[in-house]
Amino acid sequence: MALLVIVRHGQSVWNLKNLFTGWADVALTHLGEQEAQHAGMVLKTYHFDVAFTSVLKRAINTLEIIQQEMKTKLPVIKSAALNERNYGELQGLNKAETGVKYGIKQLMLWRRSFTEIPPKGESLKNTYDRVIPYYQNEIVPKLKEGKNVLIVAHGNSLRALMMFLENISPEEIQHIDLATGAPRVYEFSPEMKLVKAEYIKLT
């Protein structure tokens, strides 16, 4: 029975400052490094055959710390298909100040709507449309081989994947967040039917 575990990277410098991050390549905070260490502790009893991550260093560094904590060295495949949603002209702007400038309603549409596109950026649907084909073409074949896969990526790229795996509607996903550094496990049957989806807790 194949396992897939997804982990959102630890807190980043721009998460801490409440800035739209998107494709900006920012580092982890000290807390973010601690969250990655905790994820590694949670995953110590798990075996993985391969790991996937984005090309952004906050995800790459989180994966490195997880591996250090697990005392393992996995083959790692990096792809921009797993990058965070591109927030376009909003990147680097303070979320609260953006809400004051454009109104809270518009701010929430940019942040939570499935289809709303920030200026020169991506909607969650755009993100979904690059994440899911990559998952189907590159990751599903490994799961079908019985390999256990770890994905360390970003809030929106992983929310898009959650939509696909858990049959979450565009309306429902607006109210779902993935906590930083919190591993979520998916178990599949040999026919790739989803058997279980849950957060892993440290025991």
N, C-alpha and C positions, 0 to 999 in steps of 0.2 A: 504494500500500500504506500503510494508516494506521498511525501509531505512537501508542502510549500509554506515557508514562513516569510512574512513581510515585516519590515521594521522601518519606521520613519526615522530619519536622522535625528541626532540630538539637537538641543537648542542651539541656534546659530546667533551670531552677533546681531544680525538684523532682526531676528525673532525677538531678542531681548529689547531692542530699540523700537519695536512695533512698526517696522518698516516693511513695505512690499518688497519681497526678495526676488522671487521669480528666478531668472537665469543669472542673476548677479552671483559671482563665485565667492561667497563669504565663508569665514571660518566658524568653527564651533566655539561656543563659550566654555568656560570651565565646567559649568553645569551640564552643558551638552556632552562634554567628554565623560562626565560622571554617568549621564543617562546611557551612553553607549556602553560603558563598563557594566552597568546594571543589566542591560540587554544581553551582554555576553555571559553574565552570571546566570541569567534565566535560561539561556540556551546551552549551558554546559553539558547537559545530559543528552543533547540532540546530536545526531550525525548528519552532516551535509556533504554532498558530492561536488557542488558548484555554487558559486555566488554571482549574482548580477547586481550592478549598481549603475548610477548615472555617471556623467563625466564631471559633476560638480563636487568640489572637495569636501563639502560638509557631509555628503553621503559617503564618499570614498573614505574619509577619515573615520566616520562612524563604523564602517565595515572593518577597517583596520583594527580599531580598538576592540570590537566584538571578537575578532579572531584572536587577538592577543589574550583576551580574557578567557576564551575557550581553549587556548593553547593549541590552535590548529592553523593550517595554512591551506586555504582553498584556491582552486582555479577561479579567477575573477574575470568576469566579462563586463566591460563598461560600454554603455550606449546612451547617446543623447535622447533616444526614444523614451528613456526613463527619467529624463530631467523634470524638474518642477515645471508647473504651468508658467508660461511667459506672461508677465504682467505688463509688458510693453512700457508705455510712458509713465505708468504708475510705479515702476521699480525705483526704489530708493526714497519714495515718498512716505511720510508718516501716515498711518491709517486713520488716526483720529483727526489730523489736520485735513486729510482728504475728505473725510465726512463733513467737516465744517464747510469746506469749499464747494463741494458738489451736492451736499445733502446726504443724510443717512440712508435714504431709500436707494439712491444711486450707488452709494458705497456698498450696501448689502447686495445689490444686484451684481456688481462687479465681483464681489467676494464669494457669493453663495449660489447664484443662478447657474444652471447647467449650460445655458446658451449665450448669456451676456458676454460680450467681448470688450475688454478694456482697450483704450486707444492703442493701436499698433501691437496688441498682445493676443493672447489665446483665451478662449472660453474653456470651461471644463470639458465641453464636448470636443473641442479641438484636441485637448490633451488626451481624452479617451480615444480619439481616432488615430493617435500615434502609439499609445501604450498598448492597446488591445491587439492590433496586428503583430506587434513585436512579441507580445506574450504568446500568441498562438503559434507564431512561426519559429521562435527561438527557445521558448521555455517549456511549452507543452510537450514537444518531442522528448525532452529530458525527463519530464515527469512520467511520460508513457513508458520510458525505459526503466522506471522504478527508481530513478535518482531523486534524492532529496535536495530541494533548491531553497536557497536563502536570497531574498531580494531586499536590499537596503536602498531606499529612494526617498521620496518627498511626499508631503501631505496630499497634494492634488494628484500626482501621478498614481499614488497608491489608492486614493479614494476612487479614481477612475477604475482601477483594477478591482477594487472591492465591489463596485457597481456590477461589473461583469460576472465576477465569481459568485456573488451572493444575490444576484437578480434584484438589485436595489434600483428603485425608480429615480428619475431626475428630481422628482419632488422630495423623495425621502432623503436623498444624498445631501440636500441643503442643510440637514440637521445632524449630519454625521461627521465627526472629526476623528482623526487618528492621532493619538497622543505621541509625542516625541519619545523615542526609545522604548516603545511598548510592543514587543513581538506578538504578532497574530498568526496563528497556525491554521492551515487548511489541510485536511486529509482527503485524499481521493481514492476511489476504487480503481481497479485496473482498467475499467472502462471510462475513467476520468469523470465519474459522477462524484459530486461533492458530498462527502460523508460528514465532515465536521468543520466548523469555523468558530474559533474562540481565541481570546487573549491567553497568553501563557503567563502564569504567575509563578513567582519564586517560591519553591516549597522547602 
